[in-house]
Amino acid sequence: MAATTLTDRSLIRLSGDDVRGFLQGLVTNDVSSELPVWAALLTAQGKCLFDFLIWADGEDLLIDCEAARADALMKRLTLYRLRRAIAITPEPALAVHWASEGQAGVPDPRLA
């Protein structure tokens, strides 16, 4: 599987109380679905700071983002978290892999 690993991608785990409600008010897409969602985090002026894929993992959410920007995204999400009981942690035990169309069983949400 090492040949399919996307080393320029990282995963961030969001866990705790109402993580979907937390992200629902921050990102550009509806996160209530169990299917993967392509979303972005914008500035107050509407400029894109980060774009990423959101995957459900039970009650937790996984954010698939650029590895070079993962720390900055975690820092930004932590600022918005305020006093909510939500953990925002890197997930180094998991990796992002590519698959040919139809092979993964889950459609890419970035495609029509």
Gaussian input, Z-matrix of N, CA and C with variables (Angstrom, degrees):
# hf/3-21g

backbone

0 1
 N
 C     1     B1
 C     2     B2     1     A1
 N     3     B3     2     A2     1     D1
 C     4     B4     3     A3     2     D2
 C     5     B5     4     A4     3     D3
 N     6     B6     5     A5     4     D4
 C     7     B7     6     A6     5     D5
 C     8     B8     7     A7     6     D6
 N     9     B9     8     A8     7     D7
 C    10    B10     9     A9     8     D8
 C    11    B11    10    A10     9     D9
 N    12    B12    11    A11    10    D10
 C    13    B13    12    A12    11    D11
 C    14    B14    13    A13    12    D12
 N    15    B15    14    A14    13    D13
 C    16    B16    15    A15    14    D14
 C    17    B17    16    A16    15    D15
 N    18    B18    17    A17    16    D16
 C    19    B19    18    A18    17    D17
 C    20    B20    19    A19    18    D18
 N    21    B21    20    A20    19    D19
 C    22    B22    21    A21    20    D20
 C    23    B23    22    A22    21    D21
 N    24    B24    23    A23    22    D22
 C    25    B25    24    A24    23    D23
 C    26    B26    25    A25    24    D24
 N    27    B27    26    A26    25    D25
 C    28    B28    27    A27    26    D26
 C    29    B29    28    A28    27    D27
 N    30    B30    29    A29    28    D28
 C    31    B31    30    A30    29    D29
 C    32    B32    31    A31    30    D30
 N    33    B33    32    A32    31    D31
 C    34    B34    33    A33    32    D32
 C    35    B35    34    A34    33    D33
 N    36    B36    35    A35    34    D34
 C    37    B37    36    A36    35    D35
 C    38    B38    37    A37    36    D36
 N    39    B39    38    A38    37    D37
 C    40    B40    39    A39    38    D38
 C    41    B41    40    A40    39    D39
 N    42    B42    41    A41    40    D40
 C    43    B43    42    A42    41    D41
 C    44    B44    43    A43    42    D42
 N    45    B45    44    A44    43    D43
 C    46    B46    45    A45    44    D44
 C    47    B47    46    A46    45    D45
 N    48    B48    47    A47    46    D46
 C    49    B49    48    A48    47    D47
 C    50    B50    49    A49    48    D48
 N    51    B51    50    A50    49    D49
 C    52    B52    51    A51    50    D50
 C    53    B53    52    A52    51    D51
 N    54    B54    53    A53    52    D52
 C    55    B55    54    A54    53    D53
 C    56    B56    55    A55    54    D54
 N    57    B57    56    A56    55    D55
 C    58    B58    57    A57    56    D56
 C    59    B59    58    A58    57    D57
 N    60    B60    59    A59    58    D58
 C    61    B61    60    A60    59    D59
 C    62    B62    61    A61    60    D60
 N    63    B63    62    A62    61    D61
 C    64    B64    63    A63    62    D62
 C    65    B65    64    A64    63    D63
 N    66    B66    65    A65    64    D64
 C    67    B67    66    A66    65    D65
 C    68    B68    67    A67    66    D66
 N    69    B69    68    A68    67    D67
 C    70    B70    69    A69    68    D68
 C    71    B71    70    A70    69    D69
 N    72    B72    71    A71    70    D70
 C    73    B73    72    A72    71    D71
 C    74    B74    73    A73    72    D72
 N    75    B75    74    A74    73    D73
 C    76    B76    75    A75    74    D74
 C    77    B77    76    A76    75    D75
 N    78    B78    77    A77    76    D76
 C    79    B79    78    A78    77    D77
 C    80    B80    79    A79    78    D78
 N    81    B81    80    A80    79    D79
 C    82    B82    81    A81    80    D80
 C    83    B83    82    A82    81    D81
 N    84    B84    83    A83    82    D82
 C    85    B85    84    A84    83    D83
 C    86    B86    85    A85    84    D84
 N    87    B87    86    A86    85    D85
 C    88    B88    87    A87    86    D86
 C    89    B89    88    A88    87    D87
 N    90    B90    89    A89    88    D88
 C    91    B91    90    A90    89    D89
 C    92    B92    91    A91    90    D90
 N    93    B93    92    A92    91    D91
 C    94    B94    93    A93    92    D92
 C    95    B95    94    A94    93    D93
 N    96    B96    95    A95    94    D94
 C    97    B97    96    A96    95    D95
 C    98    B98    97    A97    96    D96
 N    99    B99    98    A98    97    D97
 C   100   B100    99    A99    98    D98
 C   101   B101   100   A100    99    D99
 N   102   B102   101   A101   100   D100
 C   103   B103   102   A102   101   D101
 C   104   B104   103   A103   102   D102
 N   105   B105   104   A104   103   D103
 C   106   B106   105   A105   104   D104
 C   107   B107   106   A106   105   D105
 N   108   B108   107   A107   106   D106
 C   109   B109   108   A108   107   D107
 C   110   B110   109   A109   108   D108
 N   111   B111   110   A110   109   D109
 C   112   B112   111   A111   110   D110
 C   113   B113   112   A112   111   D111
 N   114   B114   113   A113   112   D112
 C   115   B115   114   A114   113   D113
 C   116   B116   115   A115   114   D114
 N   117   B117   116   A116   115   D115
 C   118   B118   117   A117   116   D116
 C   119   B119   118   A118   117   D117
 N   120   B120   119   A119   118   D118
 C   121   B121   120   A120   119   D119
 C   122   B122   121   A121   120   D120
 N   123   B123   122   A122   121   D121
 C   124   B124   123   A123   122   D122
 C   125   B125   124   A124   123   D123
 N   126   B126   125   A125   124   D124
 C   127   B127   126   A126   125   D125
 C   128   B128   127   A127   126   D126
 N   129   B129   128   A128   127   D127
 C   130   B130   129   A129   128   D128
 C   131   B131   130   A130   129   D129
 N   132   B132   131   A131   130   D130
 C   133   B133   132   A132   131   D131
 C   134   B134   133   A133   132   D132
 N   135   B135   134   A134   133   D133
 C   136   B136   135   A135   134   D134
 C   137   B137   136   A136   135   D135
 N   138   B138   137   A137   136   D136
 C   139   B139   138   A138   137   D137
 C   140   B140   139   A139   138   D138
 N   141   B141   140   A140   139   D139
 C   142   B142   141   A141   140   D140
 C   143   B143   142   A142   141   D141
 N   144   B144   143   A143   142   D142
 C   145   B145   144   A144   143   D143
 C   146   B146   145   A145   144   D144
 N   147   B147   146   A146   145   D145
 C   148   B148   147   A147   146   D146
 C   149   B149   148   A148   147   D147
 N   150   B150   149   A149   148   D148
 C   151   B151   150   A150   149   D149
 C   152   B152   151   A151   150   D150
 N   153   B153   152   A152   151   D151
 C   154   B154   153   A153   152   D152
 C   155   B155   154   A154   153   D153
 N   156   B156   155   A155   154   D154
 C   157   B157   156   A156   155   D155
 C   158   B158   157   A157   156   D156
 N   159   B159   158   A158   157   D157
 C   160   B160   159   A159   158   D158
 C   161   B161   160   A160   159   D159
 N   162   B162   161   A161   160   D160
 C   163   B163   162   A162   161   D161
 C   164   B164   163   A163   162   D162
 N   165   B165   164   A164   163   D163
 C   166   B166   165   A165   164   D164
 C   167   B167   166   A166   165   D165
 N   168   B168   167   A167   166   D166
 C   169   B169   168   A168   167   D167
 C   170   B170   169   A169   168   D168
 N   171   B171   170   A170   169   D169
 C   172   B172   171   A171   170   D170
 C   173   B173   172   A172   171   D171
 N   174   B174   173   A173   172   D172
 C   175   B175   174   A174   173   D173
 C   176   B176   175   A175   174   D174
 N   177   B177   176   A176   175   D175
 C   178   B178   177   A177   176   D176
 C   179   B179   178   A178   177   D177
 N   180   B180   179   A179   178   D178
 C   181   B181   180   A180   179   D179
 C   182   B182   181   A181   180   D180
 N   183   B183   182   A182   181   D181
 C   184   B184   183   A183   182   D182
 C   185   B185   184   A184   183   D183
 N   186   B186   185   A185   184   D184
 C   187   B187   186   A186   185   D185
 C   188   B188   187   A187   186   D186
 N   189   B189   188   A188   187   D187
 C   190   B190   189   A189   188   D188
 C   191   B191   190   A190   189   D189
 N   192   B192   191   A191   190   D190
 C   193   B193   192   A192   191   D191
 C   194   B194   193   A193   192   D192
 N   195   B195   194   A194   193   D193
 C   196   B196   195   A195   194   D194
 C   197   B197   196   A196   195   D195
 N   198   B198   197   A197   196   D196
 C   199   B199   198   A198   197   D197
 C   200   B200   199   A199   198   D198
 N   201   B201   200   A200   199   D199
 C   202   B202   201   A201   200   D200
 C   203   B203   202   A202   201   D201
 N   204   B204   203   A203   202   D202
 C   205   B205   204   A204   203   D203
 C   206   B206   205   A205   204   D204
 N   207   B207   206   A206   205   D205
 C   208   B208   207   A207   206   D206
 C   209   B209   208   A208   207   D207
 N   210   B210   209   A209   208   D208
 C   211   B211   210   A210   209   D209
 C   212   B212   211   A211   210   D210
 N   213   B213   212   A212   211   D211
 C   214   B214   213   A213   212   D212
 C   215   B215   214   A214   213   D213
 N   216   B216   215   A215   214   D214
 C   217   B217   216   A216   215   D215
 C   218   B218   217   A217   216   D216
 N   219   B219   218   A218   217   D217
 C   220   B220   219   A219   218   D218
 C   221   B221   220   A220   219   D219
 N   222   B222   221   A221   220   D220
 C   223   B223   222   A222   221   D221
 C   224   B224   223   A223   222   D222
 N   225   B225   224   A224   223   D223
 C   226   B226   225   A225   224   D224
 C   227   B227   226   A226   225   D225
 N   228   B228   227   A227   226   D226
 C   229   B229   228   A228   227   D227
 C   230   B230   229   A229   228   D228
 N   231   B231   230   A230   229   D229
 C   232   B232   231   A231   230   D230
 C   233   B233   232   A232   231   D231
 N   234   B234   233   A233   232   D232
 C   235   B235   234   A234   233   D233
 C   236   B236   235   A235   234   D234
 N   237   B237   236   A236   235   D235
 C   238   B238   237   A237   236   D236
 C   239   B239   238   A238   237   D237
 N   240   B240   239   A239   238   D238
 C   241   B241   240   A240   239   D239
 C   242   B242   241   A241   240   D240
 N   243   B243   242   A242   241   D241
 C   244   B244   243   A243   242   D242
 C   245   B245   244   A244   243   D243
 N   246   B246   245   A245   244   D244
 C   247   B247   246   A246   245   D245
 C   248   B248   247   A247   246   D246
 N   249   B249   248   A248   247   D247
 C   250   B250   249   A249   248   D248
 C   251   B251   250   A250   249   D249
 N   252   B252   251   A251   250   D250
 C   253   B253   252   A252   251   D251
 C   254   B254   253   A253   252   D252
 N   255   B255   254   A254   253   D253
 C   256   B256   255   A255   254   D254
 C   257   B257   256   A256   255   D255
 N   258   B258   257   A257   256   D256
 C   259   B259   258   A258   257   D257
 C   260   B260   259   A259   258   D258
 N   261   B261   260   A260   259   D259
 C   262   B262   261   A261   260   D260
 C   263   B263   262   A262   261   D261
 N   264   B264   263   A263   262   D262
 C   265   B265   264   A264   263   D263
 C   266   B266   265   A265   264   D264
 N   267   B267   266   A266   265   D265
 C   268   B268   267   A267   266   D266
 C   269   B269   268   A268   267   D267
 N   270   B270   269   A269   268   D268
 C   271   B271   270   A270   269   D269
 C   272   B272   271   A271   270   D270
 N   273   B273   272   A272   271   D271
 C   274   B274   273   A273   272   D272
 C   275   B275   274   A274   273   D273
 N   276   B276   275   A275   274   D274
 C   277   B277   276   A276   275   D275
 C   278   B278   277   A277   276   D276
 N   279   B279   278   A278   277   D277
 C   280   B280   279   A279   278   D278
 C   281   B281   280   A280   279   D279
 N   282   B282   281   A281   280   D280
 C   283   B283   282   A282   281   D281
 C   284   B284   283   A283   282   D282
 N   285   B285   284   A284   283   D283
 C   286   B286   285   A285   284   D284
 C   287   B287   286   A286   285   D285
 N   288   B288   287   A287   286   D286
 C   289   B289   288   A288   287   D287
 C   290   B290   289   A289   288   D288
 N   291   B291   290   A290   289   D289
 C   292   B292   291   A291   290   D290
 C   293   B293   292   A292   291   D291
 N   294   B294   293   A293   292   D292
 C   295   B295   294   A294   293   D293
 C   296   B296   295   A295   294   D294
 N   297   B297   296   A296   295   D295
 C   298   B298   297   A297   296   D296
 C   299   B299   298   A298   297   D297
 N   300   B300   299   A299   298   D298
 C   301   B301   300   A300   299   D299
 C   302   B302   301   A301   300   D300
 N   303   B303   302   A302   301   D301
 C   304   B304   303   A303   302   D302
 C   305   B305   304   A304   303   D303
 N   306   B306   305   A305   304   D304
 C   307   B307   306   A306   305   D305
 C   308   B308   307   A307   306   D306
 N   309   B309   308   A308   307   D307
 C   310   B310   309   A309   308   D308
 C   311   B311   310   A310   309   D309
 N   312   B312   311   A311   310   D310
 C   313   B313   312   A312   311   D311
 C   314   B314   313   A313   312   D312
 N   315   B315   314   A314   313   D313
 C   316   B316   315   A315   314   D314
 C   317   B317   316   A316   315   D315
 N   318   B318   317   A317   316   D316
 C   319   B319   318   A318   317   D317
 C   320   B320   319   A319   318   D318
 N   321   B321   320   A320   319   D319
 C   322   B322   321   A321   320   D320
 C   323   B323   322   A322   321   D321
 N   324   B324   323   A323   322   D322
 C   325   B325   324   A324   323   D323
 C   326   B326   325   A325   324   D324
 N   327   B327   326   A326   325   D325
 C   328   B328   327   A327   326   D326
 C   329   B329   328   A328   327   D327
 N   330   B330   329   A329   328   D328
 C   331   B331   330   A330   329   D329
 C   332   B332   331   A331   330   D330
 N   333   B333   332   A332   331   D331
 C   334   B334   333   A333   332   D332
 C   335   B335   334   A334   333   D333

   B1=1.4416
   B2=1.5241
   B3=1.3146
   B4=1.4637
   B5=1.5272
   B6=1.3275
   B7=1.4591
   B8=1.5249
   B9=1.3268
   B10=1.4588
   B11=1.5320
   B12=1.3246
   B13=1.4637
   B14=1.5206
   B15=1.3323
   B16=1.4580
   B17=1.5264
   B18=1.3162
   B19=1.4664
   B20=1.5297
   B21=1.3176
   B22=1.4624
   B23=1.5249
   B24=1.3380
   B25=1.4641
   B26=1.5288
   B27=1.3212
   B28=1.4607
   B29=1.5230
   B30=1.3208
   B31=1.4596
   B32=1.5238
   B33=1.3260
   B34=1.4573
   B35=1.5239
   B36=1.3366
   B37=1.4653
   B38=1.5271
   B39=1.3410
   B40=1.4542
   B41=1.5163
   B42=1.3155
   B43=1.4591
   B44=1.5170
   B45=1.3116
   B46=1.4593
   B47=1.5148
   B48=1.3284
   B49=1.4647
   B50=1.5212
   B51=1.3123
   B52=1.4626
   B53=1.5307
   B54=1.3394
   B55=1.4652
   B56=1.5239
   B57=1.3147
   B58=1.4687
   B59=1.5309
   B60=1.3160
   B61=1.4594
   B62=1.5166
   B63=1.3264
   B64=1.4606
   B65=1.5274
   B66=1.3486
   B67=1.4732
   B68=1.5191
   B69=1.3333
   B70=1.4619
   B71=1.5305
   B72=1.3103
   B73=1.4471
   B74=1.5126
   B75=1.3270
   B76=1.4673
   B77=1.5195
   B78=1.3234
   B79=1.4622
   B80=1.5254
   B81=1.3179
   B82=1.4625
   B83=1.5145
   B84=1.3221
   B85=1.4510
   B86=1.5226
   B87=1.3249
   B88=1.4588
   B89=1.5240
   B90=1.3277
   B91=1.4618
   B92=1.5290
   B93=1.3282
   B94=1.4576
   B95=1.5304
   B96=1.3221
   B97=1.4624
   B98=1.5267
   B99=1.3139
   B100=1.4633
   B101=1.5282
   B102=1.3368
   B103=1.4599
   B104=1.5234
   B105=1.3362
   B106=1.4588
   B107=1.5276
   B108=1.3184
   B109=1.4557
   B110=1.5168
   B111=1.3129
   B112=1.4601
   B113=1.5117
   B114=1.3299
   B115=1.4537
   B116=1.5202
   B117=1.3299
   B118=1.4601
   B119=1.5203
   B120=1.3123
   B121=1.4547
   B122=1.5201
   B123=1.3228
   B124=1.4544
   B125=1.5215
   B126=1.3361
   B127=1.4570
   B128=1.5239
   B129=1.3165
   B130=1.4660
   B131=1.5288
   B132=1.3315
   B133=1.4589
   B134=1.5273
   B135=1.3202
   B136=1.4606
   B137=1.5138
   B138=1.3261
   B139=1.4629
   B140=1.5256
   B141=1.3098
   B142=1.4618
   B143=1.5342
   B144=1.3288
   B145=1.4625
   B146=1.5239
   B147=1.3364
   B148=1.4587
   B149=1.5255
   B150=1.3253
   B151=1.4655
   B152=1.5202
   B153=1.3244
   B154=1.4536
   B155=1.5241
   B156=1.3150
   B157=1.4652
   B158=1.5244
   B159=1.3251
   B160=1.4612
   B161=1.5245
   B162=1.3151
   B163=1.4596
   B164=1.5175
   B165=1.3238
   B166=1.4600
   B167=1.5245
   B168=1.3274
   B169=1.4623
   B170=1.5201
   B171=1.3310
   B172=1.4578
   B173=1.5236
   B174=1.3121
   B175=1.4636
   B176=1.5300
   B177=1.3265
   B178=1.4644
   B179=1.5200
   B180=1.3208
   B181=1.4581
   B182=1.5183
   B183=1.3249
   B184=1.4567
   B185=1.5204
   B186=1.3242
   B187=1.4559
   B188=1.5198
   B189=1.3177
   B190=1.4586
   B191=1.5277
   B192=1.3483
   B193=1.4654
   B194=1.5294
   B195=1.3265
   B196=1.4560
   B197=1.5258
   B198=1.3240
   B199=1.4636
   B200=1.5288
   B201=1.3160
   B202=1.4647
   B203=1.5275
   B204=1.3226
   B205=1.4709
   B206=1.5286
   B207=1.3310
   B208=1.4661
   B209=1.5284
   B210=1.3207
   B211=1.4678
   B212=1.5182
   B213=1.3221
   B214=1.4635
   B215=1.5248
   B216=1.3330
   B217=1.4628
   B218=1.5245
   B219=1.3326
   B220=1.4666
   B221=1.5311
   B222=1.3084
   B223=1.4679
   B224=1.5332
   B225=1.3261
   B226=1.4670
   B227=1.5274
   B228=1.3363
   B229=1.4588
   B230=1.5324
   B231=1.3264
   B232=1.4613
   B233=1.5306
   B234=1.3283
   B235=1.4671
   B236=1.5256
   B237=1.3206
   B238=1.4610
   B239=1.5317
   B240=1.3170
   B241=1.4631
   B242=1.5273
   B243=1.3247
   B244=1.4670
   B245=1.5196
   B246=1.3232
   B247=1.4715
   B248=1.5187
   B249=1.2998
   B250=1.4671
   B251=1.5218
   B252=1.3102
   B253=1.4618
   B254=1.5266
   B255=1.3357
   B256=1.4602
   B257=1.5217
   B258=1.3334
   B259=1.4614
   B260=1.5284
   B261=1.3266
   B262=1.4662
   B263=1.5184
   B264=1.3355
   B265=1.4639
   B266=1.5244
   B267=1.3391
   B268=1.4692
   B269=1.5239
   B270=1.3074
   B271=1.4671
   B272=1.5329
   B273=1.3485
   B274=1.4664
   B275=1.5228
   B276=1.3319
   B277=1.4652
   B278=1.5241
   B279=1.3305
   B280=1.4600
   B281=1.5199
   B282=1.3260
   B283=1.4620
   B284=1.5243
   B285=1.3065
   B286=1.4626
   B287=1.5223
   B288=1.3341
   B289=1.4640
   B290=1.5212
   B291=1.3127
   B292=1.4683
   B293=1.5232
   B294=1.3203
   B295=1.4583
   B296=1.5212
   B297=1.3102
   B298=1.4595
   B299=1.5222
   B300=1.3232
   B301=1.4635
   B302=1.5236
   B303=1.3227
   B304=1.4547
   B305=1.5143
   B306=1.3144
   B307=1.4538
   B308=1.5293
   B309=1.3094
   B310=1.4623
   B311=1.5237
   B312=1.3208
   B313=1.4505
   B314=1.5197
   B315=1.3334
   B316=1.4618
   B317=1.5192
   B318=1.3277
   B319=1.4722
   B320=1.5265
   B321=1.3122
   B322=1.4554
   B323=1.5308
   B324=1.3467
   B325=1.4553
   B326=1.5153
   B327=1.3265
   B328=1.4692
   B329=1.5108
   B330=1.3399
   B331=1.4606
   B332=1.5183
   B333=1.3142
   B334=1.4768
   B335=1.5195
   A1=111.93
   A2=119.06
   A3=121.10
   A4=111.39
   A5=117.42
   A6=120.38
   A7=112.25
   A8=117.63
   A9=120.70
   A10=113.01
   A11=117.46
   A12=121.25
   A13=110.84
   A14=115.64
   A15=121.83
   A16=107.59
   A17=116.73
   A18=121.55
   A19=112.92
   A20=117.30
   A21=119.76
   A22=112.24
   A23=117.87
   A24=123.53
   A25=109.51
   A26=117.15
   A27=123.21
   A28=109.55
   A29=115.33
   A30=121.14
   A31=109.69
   A32=114.83
   A33=122.82
   A34=106.76
   A35=116.52
   A36=121.08
   A37=109.44
   A38=115.22
   A39=122.39
   A40=107.00
   A41=116.66
   A42=120.56
   A43=109.27
   A44=114.97
   A45=120.26
   A46=111.50
   A47=114.63
   A48=121.64
   A49=112.08
   A50=116.70
   A51=124.14
   A52=113.75
   A53=117.53
   A54=119.89
   A55=111.51
   A56=117.03
   A57=119.36
   A58=110.60
   A59=117.35
   A60=120.93
   A61=112.01
   A62=116.56
   A63=122.04
   A64=110.98
   A65=116.64
   A66=120.15
   A67=112.65
   A68=116.99
   A69=120.53
   A70=111.04
   A71=117.31
   A72=120.51
   A73=114.67
   A74=117.34
   A75=120.65
   A76=115.06
   A77=117.23
   A78=120.40
   A79=111.44
   A80=115.58
   A81=122.05
   A82=115.60
   A83=118.80
   A84=120.59
   A85=110.79
   A86=116.63
   A87=122.67
   A88=109.43
   A89=117.48
   A90=121.13
   A91=113.14
   A92=117.82
   A93=120.55
   A94=113.33
   A95=117.64
   A96=122.11
   A97=111.32
   A98=116.08
   A99=121.45
   A100=111.47
   A101=116.25
   A102=120.63
   A103=109.69
   A104=118.10
   A105=120.31
   A106=111.07
   A107=115.71
   A108=121.95
   A109=108.64
   A110=116.12
   A111=121.77
   A112=106.42
   A113=117.78
   A114=121.35
   A115=110.03
   A116=115.32
   A117=121.58
   A118=109.41
   A119=114.73
   A120=122.30
   A121=106.12
   A122=116.20
   A123=122.00
   A124=111.61
   A125=116.16
   A126=120.84
   A127=108.12
   A128=116.58
   A129=120.77
   A130=111.02
   A131=117.08
   A132=121.68
   A133=112.28
   A134=118.18
   A135=121.68
   A136=114.92
   A137=118.76
   A138=121.11
   A139=109.70
   A140=115.93
   A141=121.34
   A142=110.71
   A143=115.83
   A144=121.10
   A145=110.76
   A146=116.23
   A147=122.34
   A148=108.71
   A149=116.92
   A150=120.15
   A151=106.77
   A152=116.03
   A153=120.41
   A154=110.05
   A155=115.35
   A156=122.74
   A157=107.72
   A158=116.41
   A159=121.63
   A160=107.83
   A161=115.90
   A162=123.28
   A163=109.15
   A164=117.52
   A165=121.98
   A166=108.54
   A167=115.72
   A168=122.53
   A169=106.64
   A170=115.91
   A171=120.74
   A172=108.82
   A173=117.11
   A174=121.82
   A175=112.09
   A176=116.60
   A177=121.80
   A178=110.68
   A179=115.95
   A180=122.16
   A181=108.77
   A182=116.11
   A183=122.17
   A184=108.20
   A185=115.87
   A186=121.11
   A187=107.85
   A188=116.36
   A189=124.56
   A190=106.37
   A191=116.94
   A192=120.96
   A193=110.75
   A194=115.76
   A195=120.73
   A196=109.49
   A197=117.23
   A198=121.18
   A199=111.51
   A200=117.17
   A201=121.05
   A202=112.11
   A203=117.99
   A204=121.82
   A205=113.05
   A206=117.64
   A207=121.40
   A208=112.12
   A209=117.87
   A210=119.85
   A211=111.70
   A212=117.55
   A213=121.50
   A214=110.88
   A215=117.69
   A216=121.08
   A217=110.64
   A218=117.36
   A219=119.82
   A220=110.71
   A221=116.84
   A222=120.86
   A223=110.35
   A224=117.64
   A225=122.01
   A226=110.80
   A227=117.08
   A228=120.35
   A229=111.60
   A230=116.69
   A231=121.23
   A232=110.79
   A233=117.20
   A234=120.56
   A235=111.05
   A236=117.32
   A237=121.96
   A238=112.93
   A239=116.43
   A240=121.16
   A241=111.74
   A242=117.17
   A243=123.85
   A244=109.96
   A245=118.66
   A246=120.84
   A247=112.88
   A248=117.36
   A249=119.90
   A250=110.40
   A251=115.81
   A252=121.67
   A253=109.48
   A254=115.39
   A255=121.95
   A256=108.47
   A257=116.36
   A258=121.84
   A259=108.67
   A260=115.79
   A261=122.71
   A262=106.41
   A263=115.97
   A264=120.10
   A265=111.35
   A266=117.20
   A267=119.25
   A268=109.00
   A269=116.02
   A270=121.91
   A271=108.88
   A272=118.16
   A273=120.38
   A274=114.68
   A275=117.26
   A276=120.37
   A277=111.91
   A278=117.57
   A279=121.87
   A280=109.25
   A281=115.78
   A282=120.84
   A283=109.39
   A284=115.36
   A285=121.75
   A286=107.20
   A287=116.16
   A288=122.23
   A289=109.36
   A290=116.37
   A291=120.31
   A292=108.21
   A293=114.92
   A294=122.02
   A295=107.45
   A296=116.59
   A297=119.09
   A298=109.28
   A299=116.14
   A300=121.56
   A301=110.93
   A302=115.80
   A303=120.76
   A304=113.99
   A305=117.69
   A306=120.91
   A307=111.80
   A308=118.06
   A309=121.22
   A310=112.36
   A311=117.87
   A312=120.21
   A313=114.06
   A314=117.20
   A315=122.57
   A316=107.44
   A317=118.03
   A318=119.26
   A319=111.67
   A320=116.12
   A321=122.17
   A322=108.13
   A323=118.87
   A324=120.32
   A325=113.80
   A326=118.34
   A327=121.06
   A328=112.22
   A329=117.41
   A330=121.65
   A331=110.53
   A332=115.69
   A333=120.40
   A334=111.41
   D1=-13.49
   D2=-177.08
   D3=-60.09
   D4=-29.37
   D5=-178.90
   D6=-70.10
   D7=-18.41
   D8=-178.91
   D9=-100.66
   D10=-1.11
   D11=-177.59
   D12=-72.73
   D13=131.62
   D14=175.88
   D15=-95.02
   D16=97.11
   D17=-173.89
   D18=-72.97
   D19=-13.57
   D20=178.40
   D21=-89.86
   D22=9.03
   D23=179.68
   D24=-117.64
   D25=148.42
   D26=177.00
   D27=-131.67
   D28=160.83
   D29=176.68
   D30=-117.60
   D31=138.14
   D32=176.23
   D33=-121.08
   D34=131.64
   D35=179.27
   D36=-101.11
   D37=131.88
   D38=172.88
   D39=-112.93
   D40=121.61
   D41=-179.18
   D42=-138.89
   D43=156.87
   D44=179.35
   D45=127.68
   D46=-158.75
   D47=-175.85
   D48=-74.14
   D49=120.30
   D50=172.51
   D51=52.10
   D52=53.29
   D53=178.66
   D54=-65.42
   D55=-32.67
   D56=178.18
   D57=-65.72
   D58=-42.59
   D59=177.17
   D60=-63.58
   D61=-37.27
   D62=176.98
   D63=-61.05
   D64=-50.75
   D65=-178.44
   D66=-73.10
   D67=-30.29
   D68=-176.91
   D69=-56.11
   D70=-37.30
   D71=-179.07
   D72=-84.64
   D73=-4.79
   D74=-175.88
   D75=-108.94
   D76=-35.38
   D77=-171.19
   D78=-101.93
   D79=169.81
   D80=-171.89
   D81=-84.23
   D82=-2.11
   D83=-176.52
   D84=-131.68
   D85=164.69
   D86=179.84
   D87=-77.84
   D88=121.23
   D89=-177.61
   D90=-100.32
   D91=12.69
   D92=-178.08
   D93=-77.92
   D94=-14.68
   D95=-178.17
   D96=-76.41
   D97=154.64
   D98=173.39
   D99=-84.15
   D100=-12.72
   D101=177.68
   D102=-80.78
   D103=156.96
   D104=176.57
   D105=-61.92
   D106=147.63
   D107=-177.93
   D108=-129.16
   D109=136.58
   D110=173.47
   D111=-95.07
   D112=123.99
   D113=-176.25
   D114=-143.12
   D115=174.11
   D116=178.77
   D117=-139.99
   D118=157.88
   D119=172.24
   D120=-111.35
   D121=124.33
   D122=-173.77
   D123=-110.42
   D124=160.60
   D125=170.10
   D126=-76.69
   D127=172.88
   D128=177.19
   D129=-62.65
   D130=-24.95
   D131=179.47
   D132=-87.84
   D133=-3.22
   D134=177.06
   D135=93.98
   D136=10.54
   D137=176.76
   D138=-83.99
   D139=140.95
   D140=-177.26
   D141=-75.61
   D142=122.46
   D143=174.68
   D144=-92.41
   D145=-45.65
   D146=-176.85
   D147=-145.28
   D148=145.18
   D149=166.78
   D150=-124.94
   D151=149.04
   D152=-171.73
   D153=-163.81
   D154=168.35
   D155=173.51
   D156=-104.96
   D157=140.34
   D158=178.40
   D159=-114.66
   D160=125.69
   D161=-179.67
   D162=-118.20
   D163=138.72
   D164=174.15
   D165=-81.03
   D166=138.56
   D167=174.29
   D168=-135.85
   D169=80.12
   D170=-172.50
   D171=68.37
   D172=-127.14
   D173=177.04
   D174=-82.42
   D175=-17.39
   D176=179.79
   D177=-83.78
   D178=164.95
   D179=172.41
   D180=-122.80
   D181=141.40
   D182=175.06
   D183=-110.59
   D184=132.95
   D185=176.32
   D186=-107.96
   D187=121.22
   D188=177.28
   D189=-96.34
   D190=110.66
   D191=-174.92
   D192=-135.23
   D193=174.93
   D194=176.06
   D195=-63.70
   D196=131.71
   D197=-178.14
   D198=-60.64
   D199=-38.46
   D200=-178.09
   D201=-66.89
   D202=-21.32
   D203=-176.58
   D204=-110.59
   D205=3.24
   D206=-175.00
   D207=-61.63
   D208=-44.35
   D209=-180.00
   D210=-63.50
   D211=-41.13
   D212=178.46
   D213=-64.73
   D214=-38.86
   D215=177.94
   D216=-66.34
   D217=-43.52
   D218=178.35
   D219=-62.10
   D220=-40.41
   D221=178.94
   D222=-63.00
   D223=-44.27
   D224=-179.91
   D225=-64.28
   D226=-44.61
   D227=178.34
   D228=-63.45
   D229=-36.78
   D230=177.78
   D231=-63.58
   D232=-36.41
   D233=177.02
   D234=-62.45
   D235=-40.21
   D236=-178.71
   D237=-77.99
   D238=-20.56
   D239=-175.95
   D240=-64.44
   D241=-32.89
   D242=-177.29
   D243=54.42
   D244=-120.07
   D245=-176.03
   D246=-105.85
   D247=16.30
   D248=178.45
   D249=-69.10
   D250=149.04
   D251=179.04
   D252=-84.23
   D253=68.06
   D254=-178.70
   D255=-126.36
   D256=130.06
   D257=176.34
   D258=-97.01
   D259=132.29
   D260=178.07
   D261=-120.99
   D262=104.55
   D263=-172.12
   D264=-133.46
   D265=149.39
   D266=173.33
   D267=-68.89
   D268=154.45
   D269=-178.30
   D270=-122.15
   D271=72.86
   D272=-175.84
   D273=-70.81
   D274=-16.43
   D275=-179.46
   D276=-74.62
   D277=-16.57
   D278=179.12
   D279=-109.75
   D280=156.00
   D281=178.60
   D282=-133.45
   D283=159.07
   D284=176.77
   D285=-97.30
   D286=131.89
   D287=179.85
   D288=-123.66
   D289=153.11
   D290=175.40
   D291=-98.08
   D292=157.46
   D293=175.87
   D294=-147.09
   D295=150.08
   D296=177.71
   D297=-69.18
   D298=159.43
   D299=-176.46
   D300=-55.33
   D301=129.01
   D302=178.83
   D303=88.53
   D304=-19.77
   D305=-177.06
   D306=-74.80
   D307=-35.76
   D308=-175.43
   D309=-76.83
   D310=-22.39
   D311=-179.55
   D312=87.00
   D313=-8.70
   D314=179.44
   D315=-124.57
   D316=123.92
   D317=-179.27
   D318=-67.25
   D319=147.07
   D320=176.59
   D321=-72.32
   D322=119.65
   D323=-176.36
   D324=-69.25
   D325=-11.09
   D326=178.61
   D327=-80.86
   D328=-14.13
   D329=-178.45
   D330=-98.73
   D331=152.93
   D332=-179.53
   D333=-66.31

